[in-house]
Amino acid sequence: MESTKTNLTEQLVYGLDIGTRSIVGTVGYQNNKKFHVIAMQTREHDDRVMLDGQIHKIEGVADEIREVTEQLEAKLGRELEDVCIAAAGRVLRTVQIHVDKVFDEERDVTGEDVYSLELMGAEKAFSEFEKKNDTRIRFYCVGYTVERYYLNGYQMSSLVDHKAEEIGADIIATFLPEEVVDGLYKAVGMAGLRVANLTLEPIAAMEVAIPPSYRMLNIALLDVGAGTSDICITRDEAIIAYGMIPSAGDEITEVIAKGCLVDFAEAENIKRSASGKETIVYHDIMGLEQTITPEEVKKLIEPCITAMTKEISKKIRKLNGNKSVSAVFVVGGGGKAPGFTEHLADELGIIHQRVAVRGEDVLKDIDFKVNGIIKDSLLVTPVGICLNYYNMKNNFIFLKFNGNEIKLYDNSNLRVSDAAMQAGYPNEDLFPKRGNELRFTFNGKKEVRRGTPGDAAIIKLNGKEVSISERVKGGDVIEVTPSTAGEPVTVQLGKLEGFNDSISVVVDGKQVRLPKFAVVNGELQNGFYEVQDGDVIEMRRYYKVEQVLRFLDIDPEIHTEVYVNNLEANPDTEVYDNFTIEWTKPDIPERKQREPEPEIVEEAEEIEGDVLEEDIIDDLGKISEEETKEKANAESEEERLEREASYKRMLEAVQKSQAKMAEITGRLRKETGKTEKIEPEIEVLDKEEAAAEEPETEVKKTQHVPGPLKFLDEPEKPKNKEIEVLVNNRPVRMTGKENYIYVDVFNYIDFDRSTPHGTSVATKINGRDAEFVEELNSGDRLEIYWRND
């Protein structure tokens, strides 16, 4: 007592280790970086007021705390008002989740991307945890760790600087129930004390067992208690994960009790004595004196030790990203069982010397001024609770978030994002939000067009604008203005690739340009159509023979013999760019000229005075794609709307004229009383002749047939021409040369000639065998395949 009272002028720290079996009170002070213990008091629980590290009877625990405090005050000769406490590691809850982050396009992964991914994972873990637990109870996230990363679906050890379209991670997050914290605070308050600092038992043990210089290493701290084994993993001077398994010292004691036929207390004595070398004498339940050697005890408990260490090693690996740690420091009474550390080292795949019980060796810098104290691993956590007070880390702090005070567990790596998550602030309001995206199918391929990105949240810490990864501390004031959403994406059909192209075919020696068209959800649409979410769009790159003839206002039934690229074709034969079409006309008797009925003449005159399809197509054809782009850049919104309306009016006129011409043709046939088909001959007119031609009042056999047709003079062949051939029924466009020979096509197709798949390569052109040096022309049909001679 006298030696204790000589230090009353020092600032004392009072720590309470409230365990499942007992309460240990420790009082001391720090001087010259050395901690001096001047008083200790232990009290066993009278009743089961604690279960698995959690207070069940708050009043009962409060009475025991008051009793321990009074005994320490009597030794010290002064009152104790503030106390440091710790929550048991066994009350922590963990959840494992997977999270993915998709980029708009492939790019290099930055450190900020990885941090954002981990934050998304922590928030997702928090949400999943709340779903599976009582939503009336709040939980504090005390830490999380990444088990593994994924790059485009493949596992990676690191993501930074890699190119990726998608990154992912498996994350383990650890949570502390608020009711555990509240229970400790209430019990201490009812005992007449104030909480000066609250930490976790594994962290308190780390204060003593793992020196600061070691904490940058990847080390596991294992606290083997009576009912549970608590685990924490350290790396880079921080605790990255916590865990617990429900196997500990009591299981070993029960094996000894059954093997030696003794009660639990006697089995505990045998377990403690087995760490020595002398033969152990005990009395069984029959009162008979028995003996057992330490080696026999070790053999008896070995199956239990093996199962326990296997389970512990599996948990350590999982918490550490599915890999072993560099070393394990063991504290608590259960870890002193014979053979425990050796078996654990074998399970982890590390040498025996790197798994060790930390007791007297780590307490050598602690000055115990109390008589009769044996420096043991059991004292590591009580002393660590006191030492944690001086660091003021890994405890609870208070700060303000958007005007509301919140309580956070400070794991020495606390950031704005952690405060936002604890405050329940939506993650989507922190990062920029894109405008609504558009999903559609274009030529059989799924397309996604994303809206423009908005602005990130504006975060102010104590009035200064900062990033979401900025560190925070107790008393900070955080203000967050939500992020904004960008503009939704809009896509016009005419802006899609290939819409403004045309297909050029040669019909009976004349070149005809056929406009490409798009089918949207089964209906034809013009270029001003705005693509909607879920649309199915097909851009046709071909016409069928029947469609070409009807496009030219020629009855397909008259021309029964049609040839495409010199091969006989049918109405469904597909015609691609630069194909040739020829037909053999049947002999039809010359039809006598007859005057049409007056009413028909009137209708014909009406047609002549209306807007004809040729005029419309000519007008549209004058605007080249380049001119359209230039005008689109310069025109105003009003001009654009007027141009769109004009285009629609012209299309309506086309449809109207087509309908009227069909009606006139039908009526002419009816009036003539003939059953044979009327064959309109196509007369090619240049612009001067067409302008000079006067409207006729009678329908002639040879006349200019209006329709969506534009004949062109044969263009001058450029030095480097472009042709399109059909290879194995697939169109292939060849560009960049003046002339092409057969062998050139191998530069445009995927055909493996390095690995034989037959005895020779068959090469055909238009149905016959071809030579490699044979010249190619647009429209040729080529066949290339492996054959077995």
PALOPA-61024 format. One record per atom (N, C-alpha, C): x, y, z. Coordinates in steps of 0.1 Angstrom, whole numbers, plus 5000, padded with zeros to 4 digits. Last residue first. Example, Ala and Ser with C-alpha at 12.3 -4.5 7.8 and 13.67 -1.06 7.14 Angstrom:
! residues 2
512849785071 513749895071 512950005079 513249435078 512349555078 513249675078 
END
This chain:
! residues 789
491046553987 491046493974 490946343974 489146734008 489946614008 489946553995 489347094013 488746974007 489746854008 488547404026 489447294026 488647174021 487447684006 487247594016 488347484015 485747943990 487047903995 486947804007 484148093963 484047993973 485447943977 482648403952 483848323955 483548213965 481248583927 480948493938 482048403940 481548933919 481948793917 481648713930 480949193923 479849103922 480248963920 483749333907 482649353917 481549263913 486349103898 485449213895 484349223906 489648993897 488348993904 487649113899 491848783877 491348913881 489948903887 493848523890 492748563882 492148693887 495848403904 496148533897 495048583889 494748163912 495148263922 495348403916 491948053893 493348063895 493648173905 489047853901 489747973898 491247963900 486347653888 487647663895 488347793891 482947803891 484047723884 485347743892 481147973904 480747833901 481847743895 482448213907 481148203899 480848063895 485248053915 484748183912 483548163903 487047873941 486147873930 485648023928 489447663955 489147813952 488247813939 490247453981 489447473969 489147613967 493247333993 492347443994 491547463981 493846994004 494147113996 492947213998 493246814024 494446784016 494846904007 492546984056 492246894045 493446874036 493447164072 492247104077 491647014065 496647284082 495847214072 494647154079 497447594093 497147464098 496247394089 497647824077 498847764083 498647624089 495447924068 496147844058 497347784064 492448024079 493647974084 494347874074 490848314071 490948174066 492348124070 489048574072 489748504082 489748354078 489648814046 488848714052 489748644063 491348994033 490149044038 489248944045 493448864022 493748974031 492549034038 492448694004 492848634017 493248744027 492048833981 490848823990 491248764003 494248823965 494048943974 492948923984 494048603948 494848583961 494648703970 492648713926 492048623935 492748613949 493349063923 493348923918 492848843929 492449393913 492449293923 492549153917 493649733908 493049603903 493249503914 494249943925 493649973912 492949843906 493349943960 494149903948 493449933935 491550003981 492950043982 493850013970 489349733991 489649873988 491149893988 486549523991 488049533989 488349673984 484149374011 484549494004 486049504003 482149094009 483449134013 483849254005 479248904020 479849014012 481149064018 479148554019 479248674028 479848784020 479248324004 477848384007 477948504017 481948294001 481248194009 479948254014 482048613993 482948503996 482248414006 481348843969 480648753978 481548633981 482749173966 482549033962 481848953972 483149493956 482549413967 482249273960 485749743952 484849643947 484249563959 487150043944 486649963955 485649873949 490250173930 488850153930 488450053942 492450413925 492250313935 490750283936 491750593904 492950513903 492850393913 488250573895 489450633902 490650533901 486350583866 487050493875 488250563882 483650793863 485050773860 485650683870 480450633862 481450723869 482850693863 477950643839 479050563844 480050653850 475250843851 476150813841 477350723847 472550703869 473750783869 474550743857 469150713878 470250663870 471350753869 467150673904 468050763899 469150693891 463850633917 464950573908 465850693904 461150613928 462350633936 463650583929 459350733899 459550643910 460850673917 457850763867 458250823879 458450713890 458850663836 458050613847 458650683860 458550803805 459350813817 458450773829 457350563780 457250693788 458250683800 455850393756 457250433761 457150563768 453150393754 453850273758 455250293763 451550683769 452250613758 452850483764 448650843776 449550743782 450250663771 448251183769 447851043767 449050953772 449151423773 447751403777 447351263775 452351503787 451551433777 450151423782 454351783795 453451683799 452551623788 457551813777 456251863781 455351753786 460951833784 459851743781 458551803786 463051983794 462352023782 461151943778 463951843816 463351973818 462552023806 464851603805 463751593814 463151733816 467051703790 465851643783 464651643792 468651793811 468251883801 467051833794 469251563826 468451663832 467951763822 468751263807 469551353814 468651473818 466950963810 466951103805 467951183813 466250653799 467150723807 467250863801 463350473802 464050563793 464950653801 462050163805 462850263812 463650343802 458850063797 460250063793 460850183800 456449863812 456950003811 458449993807 454249643800 455749653803 456149793801 451449503813 451949623806 453449633810 450549163807 451049263816 451549383807 447349053793 448849053794 449349173802 444749083791 445149013803 446649023804 442849373782 443949273779 444249213792 441049583784 440549443783 441549343781 441749843787 442149773775 441549633773 440649893812 440049953801 440449883788 442349753829 440949713829 440249773816 444749883826 444649743822 443149703821 444050133836 444350113822 444249973817 443650063863 442550103855 442750093840 446350003870 445249903871 444049943863 447550253866 447950133859 446850023859 446250403885 446050433871 446450313863 447150283909 445650293906 445450313891 449850333908 449350193908 447850193905 449850613909 450350543897 449850403897 448850653935 448050693924 448550623911 450950533951 449550483952 448750523940 453050703944 453150563942 451750503942 452150953954 452350933939 452450783936 452250893981 450950933975 451050903960 454950843987 453950743989 452650773982 455951103980 456350973973 455350863974 454651263998 454351283984 454751153976 455851174021 454451154020 454051164005 458451264016 458251114017 456751084016 458051534017 458451474005 458251324005 457351574044 456351604033 456751534020 459751504056 458551414059 457451444048 461351714048 461651574044 460451484045 460051924060 460051924046 460351774041 460551864087 459151864082 459151854067 463351894087 462751764090 461351754085 463552164081 464152064072 463551924074 462352274103 461752294090 462252194080 464152194123 462752144124 462152164110 466452334115 466452194115 465052134115 465652604117 465952544104 465952394104 465452614145 464252634137 464452584123 468052574153 467052474157 465852484148 470252654125 469652684138 468552574141 473152524109 471752564110 471252574124 475752434111 475552574110 474052614112 475952154113 476752234122 476352384123 474252084092 473852044106 474652124116 475752154070 474552234073 474052204088 477751964071 478152104072 476852194076 476251724068 477051754081 477351894083 475251764043 474351754054 475051784067 477551764027 476751894028 475851884040 478351494030 479151604036 478451734037 476251364018 476451344032 477251454038 474451593996 475451483999 475551474014 471651663981 472351693994 473251573997 470551563958 471451683957 472251713970 468751373965 470051333961 471051443960 466451523969 467151463981 468551423977 465851583943 466051693953 466851633965 465451323932 466551413927 466851523937 463251243947 464551173949 465651263944 461351433937 461751423951 463051363953 461251373910 461651513914 462151503929 460351113911 461751143905 462251273910 457851133921 458851073929 460251103924 456251453916 456551323912 457751273920 453551643926 454951623928 455351473925 451251693898 451551673912 453051653914 450751693871 450851823878 451251813893 450551433865 451651513859 451851643867 448251363879 449551313883 450651393878 446451493863 446551533877 447851483883 446651353840 447051493840 447251543855 445551123849 446951123845 447451263845 442951193853 443751153865 445251153861 442251263827 442251363838 443051323850 442451013816 443351123811 443451233822 440350893828 441650843831 442750943827 438251023817 438451033832 439850983836 438550963790 438751103795 438951113810 440450673783 439150733786 439450873792 443250683761 442550653774 441250723775 443450563729 443250683737 442650633750 445950333720 444550373722 444450483731 448150143701 447850273709 446450293710 448349793706 447949913698 447750033707 451349633715 450049673719 449649793711 453149373701 452949523702 451549563704 453449083721 452949153709 452749303712 456449013737 455049053739 454549123727 458948793746 458348853734 456848883737 460548863777 459748783769 459148863757 463848963783 462449003782 461648913773 466148863807 465648833794 464248863793 468249073827 467048983825 466848973810 470649143853 470249143839 469049043838 472549313877 471249243874 470949253859 475449303897 474849333884 473549243883 476649463927 476149353920 475549393906 477349683943 478149653931 477749523924 475949553973 476649663966 477449613954 473749273967 474549363975 475149463966 470749103967 471649183958 472349283967 469548773971 469948893977 470948963968 466648623957 468048633957 468548773962 463948603955 464448623969 465948633969 463248563928 462848683934 463548713948 466448413916 464948413919 464548533926 468848373890 468448413903 466948403904 471748253874 470348263874 469848293889 474548473872 474048343877 472448363878 475648713866 475648613855 475148473860 474848873888 476348833886 476448713876 471748743883 472548823893 474048773892 469148743861 470448693864 471148793873 465848623855 466648723860 468048663864 463148553838 464548503838 465448623842 460748683840 460848563847 462248513848 459448973841 460848923839 461048793847 456848993849 457148993835 458448933832 456748983876 456248873870 456548873855 457749233886 458649113886 458148993878 457349523869 456549413874 457449293874 458949803880 458949703870 458249583876 459850023896 458450023890 458349923879 462149993908 462250053895 460850053888 461249863931 461849993933 461950063919 460649623919 459549703923 460049843926 463349533915 462449553904 461249643907 464249513941 464949603932 463949633920 462549323953 462549463958 463149563948 463349093938 461949143937 461849293941 465949063948 465649093933 464249153932 466449243978 466149123971 465749163957 469249433989 467949423984 467649283979 471349494018 471049434006 469549454002 471649584043 472849604034 472549544020 469549734066 469649644055 470749674046 469849744099 470249824088 470449724076 467549714124 468249634114 468549724102 466849744158 467149814146 467949724137 464749754184 465549654176 465649714162 464649944215 464449924200 465349814194 465249994241 464649864238 464449844223 464550334240 465050224248 464350094244 464550474207 463950454220 464550334227 465850714185 465850574190 465350574204 463950924165 464750914177 464650774183 464050974131 463450894142 464450894153 465251084109 464951174120 464251104132 465450894089 466650934096 466351024108 462450684091 463450774085 464550814094 461650334092 461750464099 462750544091 459550044089 460550134083 460450274090 459149804115 458649914107 459750004101 460349624132 459549574122 458949674113 461849774149 460749704155 459849654144 462949934122 462849954136 461649884142 464949914095 463749864100 463849864115 466350144072 466350084085 465050034089 467950134039 466850174048 466950094061 469850284013 469750194024 468550234033 468850363980 469150403994 468950294003 470550273951 469450233960 469750283974 471450383920 471750393934 470450363942 472550213891 471350263899 471750263914 473950203859 474150213874 473050273881 473149983833 473050113839 473250113854 473149723825 474249803821 474249943826 470949613839 471049613824 471949713819 471949773866 470749703861 470749723846 474249753892 474149783877 472949703872 473949933923 473849813915 473849853900 474850063954 474950083940 474949953932 473350173983 473850053976 473750083961 474550424006 473650373996 474250243990 474550574039 475150504028 474050464018 473350664062 473350754050 474050694038 473850454080 472450494076 472450574063 476350394089 475950334077 474550374073 475850444124 476750414113 476150344102 473250684131 473950554133 474750524121 471950914126 473350934131 474050794132 469350854119 470250894108 471650904113 468250814144 468450694136 469450734125 469650984172 468850984160 469250874151 469650964206 470350914194 469350914182 470451104237 469551094226 470251054214 470951054272 471451044259 470251044249 470351304298 470051174292 470551174277 472951484315 471851484305 471551344300 473751394349 474051454336 472751444327 473051484383 472951384372 473151464359 475251564411 474151594402 474151494390 475751504447 476151514433 474951534424 474851714475 474751594467 475251614453 477151854497 476151884487 476051774477 478051814530 478051754517 476851804509 480251894556 479051934549 479151884535 481451814588 481451784574 480151824568 483651894613 482351934608 482351904593 485351714640 485251774626 483851804622 485351574664 485051724664 484951784650 487851344655 486851384664 486651534664 488751344620 489051324634 487851374642 489451224586 488751304596 489051264610 491051234554 490951184567 490151274576 489451224522 490151304532 489951234546 488051104501 489051024508 489851094519 486551294489 485851194497 486851104505 488351604492 487851494485 487151394494 487151944501 488151834502 487551714493 486952284510 486552174501 487652064500 486552384544 487452374532 487052254523 484852374566 484752484557 485652484545 485352124577 485652244585 485752364576 485152004546 485551964559 486052084567 482751964520 483552064528 483852004542 482151844489 482451804503 483251914509 479951804464 480851904469 480951874484 479851524442 479351594454 480451694459 480451574407 480551504419 480051584431 478051624380 479151674388 479151594401 477351384354 477051504362 478251544370 478051264321 478251254335 477851394342 475451194296 476651264300 476751254316 474350844291 474150994292 475451064297 475450594268 475250644281 475150794281 474250334249 474750474248 474450544261 474850014239 474450094251 475050234248 473649744219 474349874220 473849944233 473949414207 473449504218 474349634219 473449334173 474449364184 473849454195 471749324152 471949204160 472949224172 471649594143 472249484134 472649364143 471349694175 471649744161 472349634153 469249734202 469949634194 470049684180 469649944230 468949904219 469849804211 469550174257 469950034253 469049994241 470650464271 469850404260 470350274256 470550624303 471250554292 470250504283 470250934319 469650804315 470350754303 473351074331 472051084326 471550944321 475350974359 475150984345 473651004342 476551134388 475551044382 475351074367 479551134408 478751184396 477751084391 479051034443 479751034430 478851084419 477151074463 478551124465 479351124452 474750964459 474851114460 476251164462 475150694460 474950754447 474950914447 475250644487 476550644480 476350714466 473450844510 473450754499 474750764491 474250824545 474250914533 474350824520 474450724570 473450674561 473250754548 476550784586 475350874586 474250824578 478350584578 477750574592 476550664593 478950694553 478350564554 477650544567 480150934560 478950934551 478250804552 482350844574 481350924581 480050924573 483750714554 483250634565 482150704573 484350924537 483450824532 482950734543 486251064551 484951124549 483951014545 487950824573 487850914562 486350974560 490250674595 488850724593 488850834582 492150514606 492150534591 490850584587 491850454632 493050524628 493150544613 489250374636 490250274634 491550324630 486750494654 488050544648 489050434647 483450474650 484550404655 485850444647 481350754656 482150674647 483150594654 478350924658 479350854666 480050754656 477151244648 477251104647 478451044654 475051514647 476151454654 476051304652 474151694617 473751594627 475051534634 475151874598 474351924609 473951824620 476551704580 475351784576 474451824587 477951564607 477751544593 476451604589 480251604633 479051654627 479051624612 481551354656 481751464646 480351494641 483251164680 481951224676 482351334666 484650824684 484750974683 483351034679 485950544700 484750614694 484950764695 489150404690 488050424699 486950504693 491550404677 490750284678 489750294689 493450624698 493050564685 492250444688 494750724720 493450784716 493050744702 497150664732 497050674717 495850744712 496450634758 497450734754 497550754739 494750424759 494250564763 495250664758 496150194755 495350254744 494850394746 497050124780 497950184770 497250254759 494750004791 495350134797 496250204787 494549784775 493449874776 493950014782 496949644780 496749714767 495549814767 496449534805 497449644804 497249714791 494449344798 494249444808 495149564807 495949184777 494749274774 494449374785 498049064792 498349144780 497149244778 497748884812 497749024816 497949124804 497948634802 496648674807 496548824810 500648594798 499848634786 498448674790 502348734826 501748624819 500948674808 504148794854 503948834841 503548724832 502548784885 503348704875 503048754861 502648964914 502148964900 503148884891 503549004939 502948884936 502348874922 503149364943 503749234947 502949114943 503349604918 502449534927 503049394930 504549744899 504849784913 503949714923 505749654869 504749614879 505149644893 506449804841 506949804854 505749774864 506949674810 505949714819 506449704833 508849554794 508849704795 507849754804 508049294794 509249324802 509449474803 505949194781 505649274793 506849314801 506849034762 506249154758 505949244770 507748804777 508648884768 508149014764 505448714791 506548774799 507448854790 503848684763 503548704777 504648784784 502748524735 503348654740 502948684754 503548234719 502748294730 503448414735 504048224684 504548224698 503548284707 505148134654 503848124661 504248114676 507648114644 506848234640 505448234646 508847874650 509247994657 508448114655 507747694631 507247694645 507647824652 507147844598 507947774608 507447794622 503947794582 505047874585 505947794596 501447674575 502647664566 503747754569 499347664591 499547794584 500647784574 499647414603 498447444595 498547564586 502047454617 501947354606 500747384597 501247654636 502247684626 502247584614 499447504651 498947614643 499947654633 501047314663 500047264653 499547384645 502647484679 503247404669 502247354658 500747594697 501447684687 502147604676 499847354711 498947444704 499647524693 501447194727 501347164713 500547254705 499647254757 500847194750 500547154736 498247584759 498047444760 499147374752 498247854757 499347794764 499247644765 495947954747 497047934738 498247874744 494247994768 494047874760 495147854751 494848244780 495248124786 495148004777 496348504759 495248434765 495648304770 497948524726 497748574740 496548494746 500248494700 499148424708 499148484722 501048604669 501248624683 500048584691 502248484639 501148484648 501548504662 503448594607 503648544620 502348554628 502548644581 504048624583 504348564597 499748444570 500348564575 501848534578 498448304539 498848294553 499548434557 495448394521 496848364522 497248364536 492848504517 493148364513 494648344512 492848754530 492848744515 493248614510 492748724557 493948784551 494048774536 490548584564 490548724568 491748794561 491348334555 490148404549 490248544551 493448274572 493648284557 492548364551 492048264596 493148354594 493348384579 490348044592 489748174594 490848284592 492247834590 491347864579 490748004580 493347844615 494147874604 493347904592 491147764631 491747894633 492547934621 490747494622 489647594621 490247734622 493247384630 492847384616 491747484613 493147424658 494147494650 493847494635 491047234664 490947384667 491847464659 492046984656 490747044650 490647194652 494346974672 494446964657 493247024651 493346974698 494247084693 494247094678 491946734698 491146854700 492046974695 494046554694 492946554684 492146694685 495646614719 496046644705 494946644695 494946554745 494346664739 494746694724 496546324749 495146314752 494446434744 499146404745 498646304736 497046304737 499446584766 499546634753 498946534743 499246404788 498146514786 498246564772 501546264784 500246194783 499146294781 503446454788 503346394775 502046324773 503046514816 502746614805 502646554791 501446224831 502646304827 502246414817 499546164860 499546174845 500746264841 497845984886 499046064881 498946064866 495445994913 495945954900 497146034896 493445894941 494645974936 495145914923 489945904942 491245824941 492345914935 487546004941 488346044953 489645974953 486045984919 485845874929 486745904942 486946174903 485646194909 485246094920 490446194911 489346184902 488046194909 493146404918 492146314924 490946314914 496646424907 495246474908 494346364914 499846514898 499046434907 497646504908 502046504870 500846574877 500146474885 505546514868 504346434867 503246504876 507046814852 506846714863 505546634862 507147004834 507846874831 507546764841 504447224822 505747194829 506247054825 502047234811 503147304804 504447284811 500347104827 500847024816 501947094809 499147274845 500347204850 501047124838 496947354831 497947454834 499247384838 495447114830 495847174818 497047274820 495047054857 495846964850 496347034837 493347274863 494647264870 495647174862 491147204848 491847334845 493247324851 490346974860 490846964846 491647094842 489347084883 490546994884 491146984870 487147214873 488147294880 489447214880 485547014862 486047114853 487247184860 486446684876 485546794874 486246904866 487546384859 487646484869 486646594866 488546184841 487346164850 487446254862 490346214822 490846184835 489746164845 488746264799 489846164798 490346124812 487046464807 486446334803 487546224803 488846674813 487846624823 487346494820 490146694788 490946644799 489946594810 487946804773 488646674769 489446614780 487547044787 486446934787 487046804783 489847184781 489547144795 488547034795 489347234754 490547154758 490347104772 487147394755 487047264748 488247174752 488147624768 487247534775 487047394769 489747764750 490347684761 489447584767 487847734719 488947794727 489247704739 485747824693 486547714699 487647774707 484247984675 483647944688 484447824694 486248244662 485748114660 485248064674 486448564645 486248484658 485848344654 488048864633 487348744632 487248664645 488949154614 488649084626 487948954624 491349344595 490249254596 490149194610 493349534596 492549534584 491349434585 494849774616 494149644616 493149634605 497949914604 496449924607 495949784608 500449914594 500249994606 498750004609 500349724573 500549874570 500149954582 498349504591 499149524579 499249674577 496849244611 497549384610 498349384597 493949094622 495049094612 495549234610 492648914650 492749034642 494049034634 490448694666 491548714657 491548854651 489648494695 489448624687 490748644679 487948214704 489348264699 489148384690 485848154733 486148184719 487548224716 485948074760 484848024751 485148054736 488448164770 487748044775 486747984765 490748264744 490148284757 489548154762 493248354726 492548234729 492048234743 493848584703 493448584717 492648464720 496148644680 495148544684 495048544699 497048844653 497048834668 495848754672 499148814625 497848784631 498048784646 500749044602 500748964614 499348934619 502549194581 501349124580 501349014591 504049504594 504049364589 502749304589 503649724607 503649744593 503649604586 504049664634 502649664628 502549694614 506449664646 506049544639 504749554631 506749904658 507649884647 507349754639 504949884679 504649964667 505449944655 504649534690 505249674691 504949754678 502149354701 502749384688 503349524689 501249334727 501849214721 502549244708 500149584734 501249524742 502049414734 498349654715 499149754721 500349704728 496949414711 497949454701 498849564707 495049424731 496149324732 497249364723 493449624720 494149654733 495249554735 492549494698 493349614696 494149644709 490949294710 492049264701 493049374699 489049464724 489949384731 491149334722 488549794713 488249654711 489349574718 487750084734 488450024722 487949874721 487050394748 486550254745 487250204733 487650624774 488050564761 487450424760 486250714796 487250804790 487750754776 483150694809 484050624800 484950734793 482850744844 482650794831 483650724822 481050584872 482250614864 481850674850 479050464887 479550594891 480750634884 477850234878 478950214888 479550354892 476350324857 475650284869 476650264881 478350364838 477650474843 476950444856 479050094832 480050184838 479350304844 476550014821 477149944833 478150034840 476350184799 475350184810 475950124822 478550114783 478450254788 477450254800 477949844777 479149874785 479050014791 475549874763 475549794775 476749834784 476450024740 475550084750 475550014763 478049834728 478649954732 477750014743 476049644722 477149604730 477849724736 474349784705 473849744719 474949704728 475649824682 475649934691 475149894705 477949574671 476549614674 476549724684 480349614646 480149604661 478749654664 481649444617 480649544624 480549514639 483649424589 483449384603 482649494610 483849274556 483649394565 483249344579 485549164529 485049124542 485049254551 485149144494 485449224505 484849164518 486349104462 485649034473 486149104486 485949314433 486649274445 485749194454 486549444399 485749384410 486549354422 486149624369 487049584380 486049534391 486149654334 485449624346 486349574357 487949724315 486549774313 485649754325 491349824319 490149744322 488949814318 494849814322 493749854314 492549764317 496549894354 496049794343 494949854335 496950074373 497750094361 497349984350 495849864400 496350004395 497249984383 495249614409 494549664398 495149794392 496649304421 496649454421 495949504408 496149044418 496649084431 496549234432 493148914402 494448984401 494849024416 491048704383 491548744396 492948804395 488948834358 490048744362 490648794375 487049024351 486548894355 487648794359 488449254347 487749194336 487349054339 490049174375 490249264364 489549194352 489549164410 489249104397 489349214386 491149094442 490649184432 490349104419 490348964475 490948944462 490349054452 489649064500 490248934499 490948914486 490149364517 489849304504 490549164503 488449454548 489649404540 489249344527 487349684572 487049594561 488449564554 485949804604 487049774594 486649684583 483849874618 485149894625 486249854616 480750014615 481749944607 483149974613 478249954639 479450044635 480349954627 474749944638 476049874638 477149974634 471649954656 472650014647 473949934649 468649784655 469949794661 470949854652 466449754639 466349844651 467649864658 466949554621 467149694617 466949794628 468649264628 467549354633 467849494630 470049144597 470049164611 468849264615 470149134570 470149014577 470049024592 470149404562 469049314558 468949194566 472649494572 471349544578 470149454574 474349364555 474349324569 473049374576 473849484531 473549344533 473449304547 474749744538 473349724534 472949574536 477549684543 476649744553 475249724550 478249594518 478349504529 477449554541 477949824503 477149714500 477149614511 479949984516 478550024517 477649904513 482249834508 481949854523 480449894524 482049854480 481949724487 481649734501 482450124476 481150064472 480949934479 485050134486 483950204493 482650154489 486349984467 486349944480 485250004488 485950164444 485450024444 485349964459 487350384453 485950394450 485250254450 489950284453 489350334465 487850344464 490250234426 490250114435 489650164448 490150494415 489150384411 489050274421 492350604427 491050654431 489950554427 494350474414 494150444428 492850494433 493050364381 493750454390 493550414405 493350184352 492750194365 493650274374 492950304318 493850264329 493150274343 490050174300 491050274304 491850224315 487250114280 488450054285 489450174288 484350294291 485150244281 486450194287 482850324314 482250354301 483050294290 483350054338 483750184332 483050204319 481949904366 482049904351 482350044346 482649724394 482549864389 482849854374 481349494419 481949524405 481749674402 481749294448 481249414442 482049434429 480649054472 481449084460 480849214453 481149004508 480349044496 481349054484 480648894541 481548884529 480648914517 480749014574 479948984562 480848994550 480848974610 481448994597 480548954585 480749124642 480049044631 480749074618 481949084676 482049144662 481349054652 482148964699 480849024696 480849084682 484748894703 483848784699 482448844696 486149104713 486249074699 485248974694 484549314736 485149184733 485149164718 485449644742 484449554738 485149424733 486949804770 487049744757 485949644754 487650114788 487049984787 487249934772 488750334813 488950294799 488450144798 487250584834 487750444832 487850414817 487250834860 487150794845 487850654844 487450834888 486250884881 486150844867 488550724919 488650704904 487350744898 490050874948 488850834940 489250814925 492650734968 492050844960 490850784952 494150524978 493850634987 493350754979 494750284965 495350414960 495250524970 493250094978 494750074977 495450204973 490750204976 491250184989 492850164989 490450194948 490450324955 491050314969 490249914945 491349984940 491550124946 487749874958 488949804963 490249874958 486050024942 486250064956 487449994962 486249884918 486750024918 486950064933 485049634924 486449644920 487049784921 482449734930 483249664940 484749664937 481649834905 481749924917 482549864928 481649604890 482549714886 482749804898 479549474903 480849414903 481949514900 477349644896 477749614910 479149564912 477349614868 477649744875 478049734889 476549354865 477949394861 478349524868 473949374874 474849284881 476349324878 472849554856 472949594870 473949504877 472949404832 473749534833 473849574848 473249104822 472649174834 473449294837 474649064799 473249024799 472549084811 477249174779 476549194792 475149154790 479348954761 478249054761 477549054774 481148734761 481648874760 480648984760 479448514764 480148534752 480648674750 477748664790 477748554781 478448584768 477548774823 478148794810 478048664802 476348684846 475948814841 476548854828 475948434860 476248444846 475648574841 477548534891 476448474884 476748484869 479848634901 479048544910 478048474902 482948654884 481548684884 480848584893 485948744902 485148644894 483648684895 488149014900 486948964906 486148864897 491249174907 490449074899 489249024907 493249454904 492249384912 491449294903 496249644909 495449554901 494449484910 498449924907 497349854914 496649764904 500450024891 500550044906 499449974914 502449994864 501249944870 501349954885 503850214842 503950164855 502650114861 505350224810 504050224818 504350154831 507450464795 507350334802 506050334811 508050714785 507650604776 507550464782 508250864809 509450834801 509150714792 505450714822 506550804825 507750764817 502050654828 503150644819 504150754822 500350454853 500650584847 501850564838 497550254865 498950284863 499150424856 495349994873 495650134874 497150154872 492949754863 494349794863 494449944864 490649494870 490949634870 492449664872 488849244855 490249274859 490349424858 486349014860 486649154857 488049184863 485448694844 485948784855 486048934850 484348554823 484448494836 484848584848 484248744802 483148644804 483148584818 485449064812 485448944805 484248854808 486449374811 485249304815 485049184807 489049534822 488849424813 487649344818 489549874827 488749764831 488649664820 491950114838 491450034828 490649914833 492850434845 492150324851 491550244839 495750624850 494850574840 494250444846 496750924867 496550784866 495550744855 499351144869 498051124863 497850974860 500951154902 500951124888 499451114882 500651164929 500651294922 500651274907 500850904939 499450964938 499451104930 502950744944 502750794931 501450864928 502850644970 503950744967 503850804953 500950444972 500550584975 501650684972 502450204967 501450254957 501150404959 503950174989 504650194976 503650244966 501950125008 502850245009 503450274995 500849885000 500050005000 500950125000 
END
